Amino acid sequence: MKCCAVKKHGLYWAGLREKKVKKRYDKYKPSGIEWIGEIPEHWDIEKLRYIGKFTSSGIDKKIKDDEPIVKIINYTDVYGNSSLVLNSDINYMEVSCPEQKRMDHQVIKGDLIFTPSSETIVDIGLSALVDEKLENTAYSYHVLRFRFEKETDHTFKKFLCNNYFVLNQFSANAKGTTRQILNRENFNSTLVILPPKPEQSAIANYLDDKTAEIDTLIEKKKKLIELLKEERTVVINQAVTRGINPNVKLKESGIEWLGQIPEYWEVKKLKYVFQLSRGFDLSSNNFKSGAFPVYGSNGIIGYHNKSTTKGPGITVGRSGSVGEVNYVETDFWAHNTCLYVYKNFDNDLKYIFYFLKVFDLKSLSSGSAVGTLNRNYIHSEIIALPPALEQHQIIQHIETETKRIDSTITNIEKEIELLAEYRTALISEVVTGKIKVI
């Protein structure tokens, strides 16, 4: 059997086993699967077809007036669901379907919902457990329901297939080009490891406790990242509105939102600091293969064989992602969904970029719910501007500080990735009997 996903996780898993001596079962037997090795002697290996049944619903995401309404569990309710459970806390989509379909495909407590497709083989075959009674809830055609026919501990079910032993089988059997797919036979023939039911309960309780500890640590690290991002914004905001000399003599700016500024900074309208112009129409059908990035309201939307603007430059989202700011190093095409800086009056473009990053551009948008940004509203706003030399010094300060912050964020993100790997590896170690937890 070829094994794809194990290459990604195997080294970390092996390292985990080497960290400390773990309690093991008294006797083991060959699993019959080379890459899984031995399992506890009194455990069984079964194909999924012998412990339950897979079904698909064919329920799509439409609503018809003559059909009853039903909630459905969607692909996105399973994919990325770190809790591995489906409960009433989730806001399920409402659709309609024929009454017989609605009745036939109701989920019950204890069902597993699987994702039979994915963009990559690593993420295919994920499952989540229906953890409570969900009123009038079925599942969409994008997922499969697995209903157990063999008695299995309720909580253990969510770990049954969310481990490397099973996920690697899914990865190896997936087929496709733009999207990887598992068919019903792939699922039915997948092997799972089944301890005796009393041990299933002990394993599930142990893993619930340990994964909760890991999840808590991950959440703390995510909150730390948010704080660092806030610090990044404060650094930029402080530098472009007050400068970087804490001892500088200040004066009142006369601008309510700005407050005091260094006494030698100039107060002027933005139209005398830089000027914006609307981008140029270019439908996606008219993109021609080339090296020039096309910048829309929120960044690159494609490439073209011509440019409209010399780099470096700045774009601002005009419609769509209103107020999103991008710094562009190269020549580019400024799309009509953005504004671009076409005149900067010898002011440093990077300084203008950092100023726009912290300026509340979205508050100047107007129009429909989507909103648009009128450059004239921006031009009439007032700014306190430092001399050119100080602009350069402020840029150096910002980039030094943000580099430090970004480096810290990157390190924390790697820690989160390793913790997530450890979480899955721990589940795999326990459900394959490499660690005894009872």
C-alpha positions in Angstrom: 0.0 0.0 0.0 1.4 3.4 -0.9 1.5 5.9 1.9 1.5 9.6 1.2 0.5 11.5 4.2 2.7 9.6 6.5 5.8 11.3 5.0 4.5 14.6 6.2 3.9 13.4 9.8 6.1 10.4 10.3 9.2 12.2 11.5 7.4 14.1 14.1 5.4 11.0 15.2 8.7 9.1 15.5 10.2 11.9 17.5 7.2 11.9 19.8 7.7 8.2 20.7 11.4 8.8 21.4 10.8 11.6 23.9 10.0 9.3 26.8 9.3 5.7 27.6 5.6 5.1 27.3 3.4 2.5 29.1 2.7 -0.4 26.7 0.3 -3.4 26.6 1.5 -6.8 27.8 1.2 -8.6 24.5 1.1 -7.5 20.9 0.4 -9.2 17.6 1.3 -8.3 14.0 -1.3 -6.0 12.4 -0.7 -7.4 9.0 0.0 -3.9 7.8 3.7 -3.2 7.4 3.7 0.5 8.2 1.5 0.2 11.2 3.4 -2.6 12.9 2.0 -4.4 15.9 -1.2 -3.8 17.8 -2.3 -5.1 21.2 -3.1 -8.8 21.0 -6.7 -8.5 22.1 -7.6 -5.7 19.7 -9.3 -6.2 16.3 -8.9 -4.7 12.8 -12.1 -4.4 10.8 -13.2 -2.9 7.5 -15.6 0.0 7.9 -18.2 -2.0 5.9 -18.5 -4.5 8.7 -19.2 -2.0 11.5 -21.6 0.4 9.8 -23.1 1.8 6.6 -22.3 4.8 4.4 -25.0 6.8 2.7 -25.2 9.9 0.6 -28.2 12.3 0.5 -28.2 14.1 -2.8 -29.5 17.2 -1.0 -28.3 20.4 -2.6 -28.2 24.0 -1.4 -31.4 25.2 -3.0 -34.8 26.2 -1.6 -38.0 25.4 -3.5 -41.4 26.8 -2.4 -43.1 23.4 -2.6 -40.6 21.5 -0.4 -40.1 21.3 3.4 -37.2 23.1 5.0 -34.3 21.1 6.5 -31.0 22.0 8.1 -28.0 20.3 6.5 -24.5 19.5 7.7 -22.1 20.9 5.1 -18.5 20.2 4.1 -17.3 23.3 6.0 -19.0 22.1 9.2 -16.6 19.1 9.1 -13.5 20.4 7.5 -11.4 22.4 10.0 -13.6 21.3 12.9 -10.9 20.8 15.5 -13.4 19.7 18.1 -14.4 16.8 15.9 -18.0 17.1 17.0 -21.2 18.4 15.4 -23.7 20.0 17.9 -26.4 22.6 18.2 -23.7 25.4 18.6 -23.2 25.3 14.9 -25.3 27.4 12.6 -26.3 24.9 9.9 -27.5 26.0 6.5 -31.2 25.7 5.8 -32.4 24.3 2.4 -35.3 22.4 1.1 -35.7 18.9 -0.2 -38.5 16.3 -0.9 -40.1 15.0 2.3 -38.9 11.5 1.8 -35.3 12.6 1.4 -35.7 14.8 4.5 -36.8 11.7 6.5 -34.4 9.2 5.1 -31.3 11.4 5.7 -31.9 12.8 9.2 -28.8 12.4 11.3 -28.9 10.9 14.8 -26.6 11.1 17.7 -23.6 8.9 17.1 -23.4 9.3 13.3 -20.1 10.2 11.7 -20.0 12.7 8.8 -17.1 12.3 6.3 -15.6 14.6 3.7 -15.1 12.4 0.6 -13.2 15.0 -1.4 -10.5 17.6 -0.9 -8.0 19.8 -2.7 -5.1 17.7 -1.3 -4.6 14.1 -0.2 -3.5 15.2 3.2 -6.9 16.7 4.1 -9.2 14.0 2.6 -11.5 11.7 4.6 -11.9 13.9 7.7 -14.9 13.1 10.0 -16.9 14.7 12.8 -19.3 13.1 15.2 -22.9 14.0 15.7 -22.7 14.6 19.4 -26.3 15.2 20.3 -29.8 15.0 18.9 -30.1 17.6 16.1 -33.7 18.5 15.3 -34.6 18.4 11.6 -31.0 18.1 10.4 -29.7 16.1 7.4 -26.5 16.3 5.5 -25.6 17.7 2.1 -24.5 15.9 -1.1 -20.9 17.1 -0.4 -20.5 14.7 2.6 -21.2 11.1 3.5 -23.0 9.8 6.6 -21.7 6.7 8.4 -24.2 5.0 10.7 -22.7 2.5 13.1 -24.3 -1.0 13.2 -21.7 -2.5 15.6 -21.8 -1.2 19.2 -19.0 1.4 19.7 -18.3 3.8 22.4 -19.9 7.2 21.5 -16.9 9.5 22.2 -14.4 7.0 20.8 -16.2 7.3 17.4 -14.7 10.7 16.8 -11.2 9.3 17.1 -11.9 6.1 15.1 -10.9 7.6 11.7 -9.2 10.9 12.6 -5.8 9.3 13.1 -2.8 8.6 10.8 -3.6 4.8 10.5 -6.9 5.6 8.7 -6.1 9.0 7.2 -3.1 7.5 5.4 -5.3 4.9 3.8 -7.6 7.7 2.6 -4.6 9.6 1.2 -3.3 6.5 -0.6 -6.6 5.7 -2.2 -7.7 9.2 -3.2 -7.8 9.9 -7.0 -8.3 13.1 -9.0 -6.6 16.0 -10.8 -7.9 19.3 -9.6 -9.7 17.7 -6.6 -8.9 14.5 -4.8 -11.9 12.1 -4.4 -12.7 8.9 -2.4 -15.5 6.6 -3.7 -17.8 4.5 -1.6 -15.7 1.4 -2.0 -12.6 3.3 -0.8 -14.5 4.1 2.5 -16.0 0.6 2.9 -12.7 -1.2 2.5 -10.8 1.1 4.9 -9.4 -0.7 7.9 -9.9 0.6 11.4 -8.6 -0.6 14.8 -11.1 -1.6 17.4 -10.2 -2.1 21.1 -12.8 -3.8 23.3 -15.6 -1.4 24.2 -14.5 -0.8 27.9 -11.1 0.3 26.6 -12.7 2.5 23.9 -14.3 4.5 26.7 -11.0 4.8 28.6 -9.2 5.8 25.5 -11.8 8.4 24.5 -11.8 10.0 28.0 -8.0 10.1 28.0 -7.9 11.7 24.5 -10.6 14.2 25.4 -8.6 15.4 28.3 -5.3 15.6 26.5 -6.6 17.2 23.3 -8.4 19.8 25.4 -5.1 20.7 27.1 -3.5 21.0 23.7 -6.4 23.0 22.3 -6.2 25.4 25.2 -2.5 26.0 24.6 -3.2 26.6 20.9 -5.9 29.1 21.7 -3.5 31.0 24.1 -0.9 31.2 21.3 -3.5 32.4 18.8 -4.5 35.2 21.2 -0.8 36.1 21.6 -0.6 36.4 17.8 -3.6 38.8 17.9 -1.9 40.9 20.6 1.3 41.0 18.5 -0.7 42.1 15.5 -2.3 44.9 17.6 1.2 45.9 18.7 2.3 46.1 15.1 -0.5 48.5 14.3 0.3 50.6 17.3 4.0 50.8 16.3 3.0 52.1 12.8 0.3 54.4 14.1 2.6 56.0 16.7 5.4 56.4 14.2 3.4 58.1 11.4 1.3 60.3 13.7 3.8 61.3 16.5 7.3 60.3 15.2 9.9 58.2 16.9 11.6 60.7 19.2 9.9 60.4 22.6 11.4 63.7 23.8 10.3 65.9 20.9 8.5 69.1 21.7 4.8 68.9 20.7 2.1 71.3 19.6 -1.6 70.9 19.1 -2.4 69.8 15.6 -5.9 71.3 15.5 -7.1 67.9 14.3 -9.4 66.1 16.7 -8.4 62.5 15.9 -4.7 63.4 15.7 -4.1 65.4 18.9 -0.6 66.6 19.5 2.2 66.4 16.9 5.9 67.4 16.8 6.0 71.2 16.6 7.9 71.3 13.3 5.6 68.9 11.4 3.4 70.5 8.7 -0.4 70.2 8.8 -1.8 69.9 5.3 -4.5 68.3 3.2 -3.7 64.9 1.8 -4.1 66.2 -1.7 -0.8 68.1 -1.2 0.9 65.0 0.1 -0.1 62.5 -2.5 -2.9 62.1 -5.1 -4.9 59.1 -6.1 -6.4 58.1 -9.4 -8.9 55.4 -10.3 -7.5 52.3 -12.0 -8.2 51.1 -15.5 -10.9 48.7 -16.8 -9.8 45.2 -17.6 -12.2 42.3 -17.6 -10.8 38.9 -16.7 -11.7 37.7 -20.2 -9.2 40.2 -21.6 -6.2 39.2 -19.4 -3.3 38.2 -21.6 -0.5 36.0 -20.4 2.3 38.2 -19.1 4.5 39.2 -16.2 2.7 42.3 -14.9 0.5 41.7 -11.8 -3.1 43.1 -12.0 -4.0 44.7 -8.7 -7.7 44.8 -7.7 -9.3 46.0 -4.5 -7.4 43.5 -2.3 -4.3 42.6 -4.1 -3.3 40.6 -7.2 -6.2 39.2 -9.2 -4.2 38.0 -12.2 -1.4 38.8 -14.6 -1.3 40.7 -17.9 1.1 41.5 -20.7 0.8 45.3 -20.2 1.2 47.6 -17.2 -0.5 50.9 -16.4 1.7 52.1 -13.6 5.4 52.2 -12.8 6.6 50.5 -9.6 7.0 50.9 -6.8 3.5 52.0 -6.2 0.5 51.9 -3.8 -3.0 50.7 -4.4 -6.1 51.3 -2.3 -9.3 49.2 -2.6 -11.9 51.3 -4.2 -14.9 48.9 -4.4 -15.2 45.4 -3.0 -12.4 45.3 -0.3 -12.7 49.0 0.4 -9.7 50.6 2.0 -7.3 47.6 1.6 -3.8 49.0 1.0 -1.0 47.3 -1.0 2.6 48.3 -1.7 3.7 47.1 -5.2 7.4 46.8 -5.9 7.1 46.2 -9.7 5.3 47.8 -12.6 1.7 46.7 -12.5 -1.8 47.2 -13.9 -4.0 49.2 -11.6 -7.5 47.7 -12.0 -10.6 49.9 -11.9 -11.6 48.3 -8.5 -8.7 50.1 -6.9 -7.2 53.6 -6.6 -3.5 54.1 -7.0 -1.0 56.8 -6.0 0.0 58.6 -9.2 1.7 61.7 -7.5 3.6 61.9 -4.2 5.2 65.4 -4.3 8.6 63.9 -3.4 7.2 62.3 -0.2 8.4 58.8 0.5 6.1 56.2 -1.0 6.7 53.8 1.9 5.8 56.5 4.4 2.5 57.1 2.5 1.9 53.4 2.5 2.3 53.0 6.3 0.2 56.1 6.9 -2.6 54.6 4.7 -2.3 51.3 6.5 -3.4 52.8 9.8 -5.7 55.6 8.5 -9.4 54.7 8.7 -10.2 54.7 5.0 -13.3 52.5 5.4 -15.0 55.3 7.3 -14.9 57.4 4.1 -16.7 54.8 1.9 -20.1 55.5 0.6 -22.8 54.0 -1.5 -24.5 50.6 -1.2 -23.8 47.8 1.3 -20.7 46.9 -0.6 -19.5 50.5 -0.5 -17.1 52.5 -2.7 -14.2 54.8 -1.9 -14.2 58.3 -3.5 -10.6 59.6 -3.8 -11.9 63.2 -3.3 -12.9 62.3 0.2 -9.4 61.1 0.9 -7.8 64.1 -0.6 -9.7 66.5 1.6 -8.5 64.8 4.8 -5.8 66.5 6.9 -2.4 64.9 7.9 0.6 66.0 9.9 3.6 65.5 7.7 7.3 65.2 8.9 10.2 66.4 6.7 11.5 64.0 4.1 14.6 63.0 6.1 12.4 62.1 9.1 10.1 60.1 6.9 13.0 57.9 5.9 14.0 57.5 9.6 10.4 56.6 10.5 10.3 54.0 7.8 13.5 52.4 9.1 12.1 52.3 12.6 8.8 50.8 11.5 10.4 48.1 9.4 12.9 47.1 12.2 10.1 46.9 14.7 7.6 45.1 12.4 10.3 42.6 11.3 10.8 41.7 15.0 7.1 41.3 15.6 6.5 39.4 12.4 9.4 37.0 13.3 7.8 36.4 16.7 4.5 35.7 15.0 6.1 33.3 12.5 7.7 31.4 15.4 4.4 31.1 17.3 2.6 29.9 14.2 5.2 27.2 13.8 4.6 26.2 17.4 0.9 26.0 16.7 1.5 23.8 13.7 3.7 21.5 15.8 1.1 21.3 18.5 -1.6 20.4 15.9 0.7 17.7 14.6 1.4 16.5 18.1 -2.4 16.4 18.8 -3.0 14.1 15.8 0.1 12.0 16.5 -1.1 11.5 20.1 -4.5 10.3 18.9 -2.8 8.0 16.5 -0.4 6.6 19.1 -3.3 5.8 21.5 -5.8 4.4 19.0 -3.2 2.1 17.5 -2.2 0.8 20.9 1.4 2.2 20.9 0.5 3.9 24.2 -1.5 2.2 27.0 -3.8 4.7 28.8 -5.8 2.4 31.0 
